[in-house]
Amino acid sequence: MRHNKIYVILAALLCVYVVGCKEDAPSFVGFESDTSTIEAGATGGEYDVAIRSSKEWTAVVADPWVMVSPANGRGEVKCIIKVDSSLVNDTRTTDIRFSAGGELLQQIAINQSGFAKSITPEKPECRIDAWAKREDRWFETEVTTNIEFSVTPEYDGDEQWLTVKEHVVDLDRGARPRSTRLHIEWKMNPEPAERVARLLLQARNSDDTLDEPVIITVRQHAAPVIEDNRSGDSLAVLTIFDRLECWSDNGISTDKSMDEWECLRLWRANDVSLPAAEAVGRVRDLDLSFFRTEEGIPQEIRYLKYLETLSLFGNTNTMLKSIPMGEEVCELRYLKALRVAAYGISELPKNFIKLGANLETLDLNSNNLNNIPEVLTRENFPKLRSLNLSSNRRKSLSDLRTRSSVAGDEGIGLYEDMAASDAIRQLLLWEELEELALSYNYIEGTLPDFRVGEEGVRGYTYDDVRDHGDTLTWAVEQNLPRILPNMRSLRLNLNFMTGNIPDWLLYHPRLMEWGAEVLVFQQQEPGIDSYGRVVRFDNAPTSFEYYFQRYPLYRGRYEFNDEIER
């Protein structure tokens, strides 16, 4: 009985041993995987691969853009193959080598497609308002790309109302697409209709070809309708006020009738110069001051069709700006007086000549004109009587020899060399002018000494004597050139003139009305012109005794008498 128990125990132990041996024995001999090739997209990803092996294996990858986890094992193992995002446009390949004891067991090929060259906008269409404050007139849109690209706006009309700022594409990851943001600034829409532009995104390099054009469509809402009536004038003035960003209320209040707005005057039925019966109640004069703008006269000015006087004065940081005046002001057919001063104007519109039929007063002082505009001639503006071009200095110079080094792209301001330019000469031959202001500019050279019988210049006659009493006898006898005969105010001071004051100016019959010792004779001090000459008139008088000797009857009218009667 005892022996039987021992046999039973031995038999049980043998069974346990046999079963254990069966579990340790491999169920598979060799090496295999469930795939031999992985086709990966350009963005990469993770791929599961089932491995069975009777040997301890190790995986080795030829390139760093593929990772295997785990990298070794035995038996049945699930491997995760991680493929990084591509950095190239073309397909790239590598392989994973499974080895045991130096013996190659199997290879798995990895084929990854590259990124196609692309420009992909976040939004194919953008919508913007018709109007906003200047600092809010912009929008941004995101673009994903893997090539350098340019942006070209295309418009249905002539006006270019979008400005695309420079953008940067950081292609530090090769062909992998990166995102950049386009910053686009826009102008206000003056028209009562939606307008559309297209931003054409094109590859900068000719080698970067795209399958189809890439376009972002920009749609701008229509402006409010401004009618051709009194209500339309009211809306136009309010819109101009807003677009100039006036920081003074200019007496405008929507709680009051337009008749009570301090910045304007309306046409009345009994006005002598009423242009048309329908002009009654419409805006006749508009005067707005103290504003901040980077743009020309707002386009809504054209709706004030019966405007006779327009005055816009006082922009911020005027010297830093280069602003075209804008074409719409040229449509004001009844305009007689135009003042656009301290605005930052750098050029006149190409159709400015259209104002010549009626314009009598033009004031462009304290702007950034670089020369006397060619359009301003006696022939183009036959009714002009007052012209003010003073204080058009952008830079502050006392030595014109440094002009070219400091001018930059914008220039120094209104510069004329009378030895090289005929502009000043033509202004002085403009007989109808009654006021001419050229003070505080960069005008250098010697004033022209006109001769009677040349350029249409004639001398004073006894008819002029009758008009002035008998004070012009000397001028007639000396055949003095009759220059600016109707001039009531002439200002040439604080320029860079040199040489002699010509006789037509020294003995001008109206000289004593001009404050000549300050507003004509006095030039920039201290000043050096472009030729290194000290700025001053060589024969500037120290008193007016010479003048009264020629015109004795003027002595009692103009000479100051410091004797006190006792």
C-alpha positions in Angstrom: 0.0 0.0 0.0 2.8 2.3 0.8 4.5 1.6 -2.5 1.3 2.4 -4.4 1.2 5.9 -2.9 4.7 6.6 -3.9 3.9 5.6 -7.5 0.9 7.9 -7.6 3.0 10.8 -6.4 5.7 10.1 -9.0 3.1 9.9 -11.7 1.6 13.3 -10.8 5.0 14.9 -10.7 5.8 13.5 -14.2 2.5 14.9 -15.6 3.4 18.4 -14.2 6.9 18.2 -15.8 5.4 17.1 -19.1 2.9 19.9 -19.2 5.6 22.5 -18.2 7.8 21.3 -21.0 4.9 21.7 -23.5 4.3 25.3 -22.4 8.0 26.2 -22.8 8.2 24.7 -26.2 7.7 27.4 -29.0 4.4 27.2 -30.9 6.1 28.8 -34.0 9.6 28.3 -35.5 11.1 31.2 -37.5 10.1 34.9 -38.0 7.1 36.5 -39.7 5.2 39.8 -39.7 1.7 40.6 -41.0 3.0 43.2 -43.5 6.1 43.7 -45.6 5.4 47.3 -46.7 3.9 50.4 -45.1 2.5 53.2 -47.3 2.5 56.4 -45.3 0.9 59.7 -46.1 2.9 63.0 -46.0 1.6 63.8 -42.5 2.9 60.5 -41.2 1.2 58.5 -38.4 1.3 55.3 -36.4 1.0 51.8 -37.8 0.5 48.5 -35.9 2.6 45.5 -37.1 2.2 42.0 -35.6 5.5 40.1 -35.2 5.9 36.4 -34.5 9.4 35.0 -33.9 11.0 32.0 -32.2 14.2 34.0 -31.8 15.1 37.1 -29.9 15.1 39.8 -32.5 16.3 43.4 -32.8 14.8 46.1 -35.1 17.1 48.7 -36.8 15.8 51.7 -38.9 18.0 53.3 -41.5 16.6 56.8 -41.2 15.6 58.9 -38.1 12.1 59.7 -39.4 10.8 56.2 -38.5 10.7 54.8 -35.0 9.8 51.2 -33.8 8.5 50.4 -30.4 9.5 48.0 -29.0 12.8 47.7 -30.8 13.4 44.0 -29.7 11.4 41.0 -28.6 10.5 37.3 -29.0 7.4 35.4 -29.6 4.2 37.2 -30.5 4.7 41.0 -30.3 2.7 44.0 -31.5 5.1 46.7 -32.8 4.1 50.3 -33.3 5.8 52.0 -36.3 5.8 55.8 -36.0 6.4 57.7 -39.2 7.2 61.4 -38.8 5.7 64.1 -41.0 7.5 64.5 -44.3 9.9 67.4 -45.0 10.1 67.0 -48.7 7.8 67.3 -51.8 8.8 63.9 -53.3 8.3 60.4 -52.0 10.9 59.1 -49.6 11.7 55.5 -48.6 13.5 53.6 -45.9 13.3 50.1 -44.3 13.2 48.4 -40.9 15.6 45.5 -40.6 14.7 42.7 -38.1 17.8 40.7 -37.1 18.8 37.9 -34.7 22.4 37.2 -33.8 23.6 39.1 -36.9 21.2 37.2 -39.1 18.7 39.2 -41.2 15.3 37.8 -40.5 13.1 40.2 -42.5 12.7 43.8 -43.9 9.7 46.0 -43.9 9.7 48.8 -46.5 8.4 52.2 -45.5 7.2 54.4 -48.4 6.1 57.9 -47.5 4.5 60.3 -50.0 5.7 64.0 -50.0 3.7 67.2 -49.5 2.4 68.6 -52.7 3.2 72.3 -53.2 0.2 74.2 -52.0 -1.2 77.5 -50.8 -4.4 77.0 -48.8 -6.4 80.0 -47.4 -8.3 79.5 -44.2 -11.3 81.3 -45.8 -11.9 81.6 -49.5 -14.0 84.7 -49.0 -13.8 87.7 -46.6 -16.4 90.4 -46.0 -15.7 93.8 -44.7 -17.6 96.9 -43.7 -18.0 100.0 -45.9 -16.7 102.3 -43.2 -14.7 102.2 -40.0 -12.2 104.3 -38.1 -8.8 104.4 -39.6 -7.2 102.1 -37.0 -9.9 99.5 -37.6 -9.7 99.4 -41.4 -7.9 96.1 -41.7 -8.5 92.4 -41.4 -6.3 89.3 -41.3 -6.7 85.8 -42.8 -4.6 82.7 -42.3 -2.9 80.9 -45.1 -1.2 77.5 -44.9 1.6 76.9 -47.4 4.9 75.2 -48.1 6.2 77.6 -50.7 7.0 81.3 -50.9 4.1 83.3 -52.4 3.1 86.8 -53.4 -0.3 88.4 -53.1 -1.7 90.6 -55.9 -5.0 92.4 -55.5 -7.3 92.5 -58.6 -10.2 94.9 -58.8 -13.4 95.2 -60.9 -12.9 99.0 -61.1 -10.0 101.4 -61.3 -9.6 102.2 -57.6 -7.1 100.2 -55.7 -8.7 100.0 -52.2 -6.7 97.1 -50.6 -3.1 97.2 -49.3 -1.5 93.9 -48.5 1.3 94.2 -45.9 4.5 92.1 -46.3 4.1 88.6 -44.9 6.7 86.0 -43.7 6.5 82.3 -44.4 8.9 80.3 -42.1 9.8 77.3 -44.1 12.3 75.9 -41.5 10.6 72.5 -41.8 11.1 72.1 -45.5 8.0 71.1 -47.4 5.9 70.7 -44.3 3.1 73.3 -44.6 3.3 76.2 -42.2 0.7 78.9 -41.4 1.1 82.6 -41.9 -1.3 85.5 -41.5 -2.0 88.1 -44.2 -2.6 91.6 -42.9 -4.8 93.6 -45.3 -5.7 97.2 -45.0 -8.7 98.7 -46.8 -10.2 102.0 -47.9 -13.7 103.1 -47.3 -16.3 102.4 -49.9 -18.0 105.7 -51.0 -20.3 104.0 -53.5 -23.9 102.8 -52.6 -23.0 99.4 -54.1 -21.0 96.4 -53.0 -17.6 96.2 -54.5 -15.4 93.1 -54.9 -11.7 92.5 -55.1 -9.7 89.3 -55.5 -6.4 88.5 -53.8 -4.4 86.3 -56.2 -2.0 84.1 -54.3 0.9 83.0 -56.6 4.1 81.2 -56.1 7.2 83.5 -56.1 9.5 80.9 -57.7 8.8 79.7 -61.2 9.7 76.1 -60.2 6.8 76.0 -57.7 3.8 75.1 -59.9 0.3 74.8 -58.6 -2.6 72.7 -60.0 -5.0 75.7 -60.0 -5.1 79.4 -59.1 -5.6 80.3 -55.4 -7.9 83.2 -54.8 -9.4 84.9 -51.8 -12.4 87.0 -52.6 -13.0 90.2 -50.6 -16.5 91.7 -50.6 -17.0 95.2 -49.2 -20.5 96.4 -48.1 -22.1 99.3 -49.9 -22.0 102.8 -48.5 -25.2 104.5 -47.5 -27.1 106.1 -50.3 -26.5 109.9 -50.4 -29.3 111.6 -52.2 -29.1 114.7 -54.3 -31.0 116.9 -51.8 -30.7 118.7 -48.5 -30.8 115.5 -46.5 -28.1 114.1 -48.7 -25.9 117.1 -47.9 -26.5 116.6 -44.2 -25.4 112.9 -44.5 -22.4 113.8 -46.7 -21.2 116.4 -44.1 -21.6 113.9 -41.3 -19.7 111.2 -43.3 -16.9 113.6 -44.1 -16.7 114.6 -40.5 -16.4 111.0 -39.4 -13.9 110.0 -42.1 -11.6 112.9 -41.3 -11.8 111.7 -37.6 -12.3 115.3 -36.4 -11.4 115.7 -32.8 -13.3 119.0 -32.6 -17.1 118.9 -32.9 -16.9 121.8 -35.4 -20.4 122.8 -34.1 -22.0 119.7 -35.6 -24.9 118.3 -33.6 -27.4 115.7 -34.8 -29.8 117.2 -32.3 -29.9 120.5 -34.2 -31.0 121.4 -37.7 -28.2 121.7 -40.3 -28.9 125.5 -40.3 -27.4 125.7 -36.8 -24.2 123.8 -37.5 -21.3 126.3 -37.0 -19.1 124.7 -39.6 -21.2 125.5 -42.6 -23.4 128.0 -44.3 -26.4 127.2 -46.6 -27.6 128.9 -49.7 -30.5 131.4 -49.4 -33.0 132.3 -52.0 -31.8 135.9 -52.1 -28.1 135.2 -52.5 -26.7 137.1 -55.4 -24.5 134.3 -56.6 -27.1 131.5 -56.2 -26.0 128.9 -58.8 -29.5 127.4 -59.3 -32.9 127.5 -57.8 -32.6 124.0 -56.4 -29.5 125.1 -54.5 -31.5 126.8 -51.9 -31.1 125.1 -48.5 -28.0 123.2 -49.8 -24.5 123.6 -48.3 -22.7 126.7 -49.7 -19.6 126.8 -47.4 -18.0 124.1 -45.3 -15.2 124.7 -42.8 -13.8 121.7 -40.8 -10.7 121.9 -38.7 -8.6 119.8 -36.3 -8.7 116.2 -37.5 -6.5 113.1 -37.9 -6.4 111.4 -41.3 -3.9 109.6 -43.6 -6.1 110.1 -46.7 -7.1 112.8 -49.0 -10.3 114.8 -49.0 -13.1 112.3 -48.3 -14.8 111.2 -51.5 -18.2 112.2 -50.2 -17.2 115.8 -50.9 -18.6 115.4 -54.4 -22.1 115.1 -53.1 -21.9 118.7 -51.9 -22.5 119.8 -55.5 -23.3 123.4 -54.8 -20.3 124.1 -52.6 -18.7 127.5 -53.1 -16.1 127.5 -50.3 -14.3 124.6 -48.8 -11.8 124.9 -45.9 -10.0 122.0 -44.3 -7.4 122.9 -41.8 -5.3 121.2 -39.1 -4.3 117.6 -39.6 -2.1 115.9 -36.9 1.6 115.3 -37.6 1.4 117.1 -40.9 5.1 117.1 -41.7 5.2 113.3 -41.5 2.5 112.8 -44.2 2.4 112.5 -47.9 -1.3 112.7 -48.9 -2.7 113.1 -52.4 -5.6 115.6 -52.3 -8.0 113.2 -54.1 -9.9 113.6 -57.4 -13.4 114.1 -56.1 -12.9 117.7 -55.1 -12.4 118.4 -58.8 -16.1 117.7 -59.4 -17.2 120.8 -57.5 -18.1 123.0 -60.4 -19.2 126.0 -58.4 -16.2 126.1 -56.1 -14.7 129.6 -55.8 -12.5 129.2 -52.7 -10.5 126.2 -51.7 -8.4 126.0 -48.5 -6.6 122.7 -47.7 -4.0 123.8 -45.2 -1.8 122.0 -42.7 -3.2 118.8 -44.1 -0.1 116.9 -45.3 -0.9 117.3 -49.0 2.0 116.2 -51.2 0.4 116.4 -54.7 -2.6 117.8 -56.5 -5.1 115.6 -58.4 -4.5 115.2 -62.1 -7.8 116.8 -62.9 -7.2 119.9 -60.7 -7.4 122.0 -63.8 -11.2 121.4 -63.8 -11.5 123.9 -61.0 -9.9 126.6 -63.1 -13.1 128.0 -64.5 -14.4 129.4 -61.2 -11.6 129.2 -58.6 -10.7 132.6 -57.1 -8.9 131.7 -53.9 -6.5 128.8 -53.4 -4.7 128.3 -50.0 -2.3 125.3 -49.7 -0.2 126.6 -46.9 1.7 124.4 -44.5 1.6 121.2 -46.6 4.3 119.1 -48.1 4.4 120.1 -51.7 7.9 119.7 -53.2 7.6 122.3 -55.9 5.1 124.8 -57.4 2.5 122.6 -59.1 2.7 123.0 -62.9 -1.0 123.2 -63.2 -1.1 126.5 -61.4 -0.8 128.9 -64.3 -2.5 132.1 -65.4 -4.0 130.3 -68.4 -5.4 127.4 -66.4 -6.9 129.6 -63.6 -8.0 132.9 -65.2 -10.1 133.9 -62.2 -7.6 133.2 -59.5 -6.8 136.2 -57.4 -5.3 134.8 -54.2 -2.6 132.0 -54.1 -1.0 130.9 -50.8 1.8 128.4 -51.0 3.7 129.4 -47.9 5.2 127.2 -45.2 5.6 124.1 -47.4 8.6 122.8 -45.4 8.8 119.2 -44.5 12.4 119.4 -43.2 14.1 122.1 -41.1 17.2 123.3 -42.9 19.4 126.3 -42.7 22.0 125.1 -45.2 20.7 123.9 -48.5 24.1 122.2 -49.3 22.8 119.3 -47.1 19.5 119.1 -49.1 20.3 115.9 -51.0 21.5 114.1 -48.0 18.5 114.7 -45.8 15.7 114.9 -48.4 14.9 111.1 -48.5 12.1 109.9 -50.7 9.7 112.6 -49.5 11.8 115.6 -50.2 12.4 118.7 -48.0 9.4 120.6 -49.0 8.7 123.3 -51.7 12.1 123.9 -53.4 12.7 126.1 -56.4 16.0 127.3 -57.8 15.2 130.4 -59.9 18.3 129.8 -62.0 17.0 126.4 -63.1 13.2 126.8 -62.9 10.8 129.2 -64.5 8.0 128.6 -61.9 8.6 131.8 -59.9 9.0 133.9 -63.0 5.6 132.8 -64.3 3.9 133.6 -61.0 5.4 137.1 -61.0 4.0 137.6 -64.5 0.5 136.7 -63.4 -1.0 140.2 -63.5 -4.4 139.4 -62.2 -3.1 138.0 -58.8 -3.9 140.2 -55.9 -2.4 138.1 -53.1 0.6 135.8 -53.4 2.2 134.1 -50.5 5.5 132.1 -50.9 6.9 132.7 -47.5 9.0 130.1 -45.5 9.8 127.7 -48.4 13.1 126.7 -50.0 13.2 129.2 -52.9 16.8 130.2 -53.8 18.4 132.3 -56.4 18.0 135.9 -57.7 14.6 137.5 -58.4 14.1 138.1 -62.2 14.8 141.6 -63.5 12.1 141.9 -66.1 12.5 144.1 -69.1 9.7 146.2 -70.7 8.8 144.8 -74.1 9.9 141.2 -73.3 7.5 138.4 -72.2 4.6 140.7 -72.6 5.9 143.1 -69.9 4.9 146.7 -70.3 5.8 149.8 -68.4 3.6 152.0 -66.3 1.7 154.7 -68.2 -0.1 157.9 -67.5 -3.3 156.0 -67.3 -1.8 154.3 -64.2 -0.9 157.7 -62.9 -4.6 158.8 -63.2 -5.6 155.7 -61.3 -3.1 156.4 -58.4 -3.2 160.2 -58.4 0.1 161.7 -59.5 2.3 159.4 -57.4 3.5 157.2 -60.3 5.1 160.0 -62.5 8.6 158.7 -61.7 7.6 155.1 -62.6 6.3 156.3 -66.0 9.4 158.4 -66.7 11.7 155.6 -65.8 9.7 153.0 -67.8 9.5 150.8 -64.7 8.3 147.2 -65.5 4.7 146.8 -64.6 4.9 143.6 -62.5 2.0 142.3 -60.3 0.2 145.7 -60.8 -2.9 144.5 -58.8 -1.0 143.0 -55.9 -2.4 143.9 -52.5 -0.3 141.4 -50.4 3.0 139.9 -51.5 5.0 137.6 -49.1 8.4 136.3 -50.2 10.2 136.3 -46.8 12.1 133.5 -45.1 13.4 131.9 -48.3 16.9 131.5 -49.5 17.1 134.4 -52.1 20.3 136.2 -52.9 21.5 138.9 -55.2 19.8 142.3 -55.8 16.2 143.2 -55.4 15.1 144.3 -58.8 13.8 147.8 -59.4 10.3 146.6 -60.3 10.0 145.4 -56.7 12.1 148.1 -54.9 9.9 150.8 -56.5 6.6 149.0 -56.8 3.7 151.4 -56.3 2.1 149.1 -53.7 5.3 148.2 -51.8 4.3 150.2 -48.7 1.1 148.1 -48.4 3.0 144.8 -48.1 5.1 145.3 -44.9 8.1 144.8 -47.2 10.8 145.2 -44.6 9.5 142.0 -42.9 7.4 140.1 -45.4 9.5 140.6 -48.6 13.1 141.7 -47.9 13.9 139.5 -44.9 15.3 136.1 -45.9 16.3 133.0 -43.9 18.8 133.9 -41.1 21.3 132.4 -40.7 21.0 130.7 -44.1 23.3 129.2 -46.8 22.0 128.3 -50.2 23.0 125.3 -52.4 26.0 127.3 -53.9 27.4 128.2 -50.5 26.2 131.8 -50.6 25.0 133.6 -47.5 21.3 134.2 -47.8 20.3 137.9 -48.1 19.5 140.6 -50.6 22.6 142.6 -51.3 20.7 145.9 -51.7 18.1 145.5 -49.1 17.2 149.1 -48.0 17.6 150.2 -44.4 14.9 152.8 -44.7 12.3 153.9 -47.2 13.8 157.4 -47.8 14.8 156.3 -51.3 11.2 155.3 -52.0 9.6 158.6 -50.9 12.1 160.5 -52.9 10.6 158.9 -56.0 7.0 159.0 -54.8 6.8 162.1 -52.6 3.0 162.1 -52.4 3.2 158.7 -50.6 5.3 160.2 -47.8 2.4 161.7 -46.0 0.3 158.5 -46.4 2.9 155.9 -45.3 5.8 157.6 -43.5 5.6 157.4 -39.7 5.7 160.8 -38.1 7.3 160.6 -34.6 7.1 164.3 -33.9 4.6 165.2 -31.1 2.7 168.4 -31.6 2.9 170.7 -28.7 
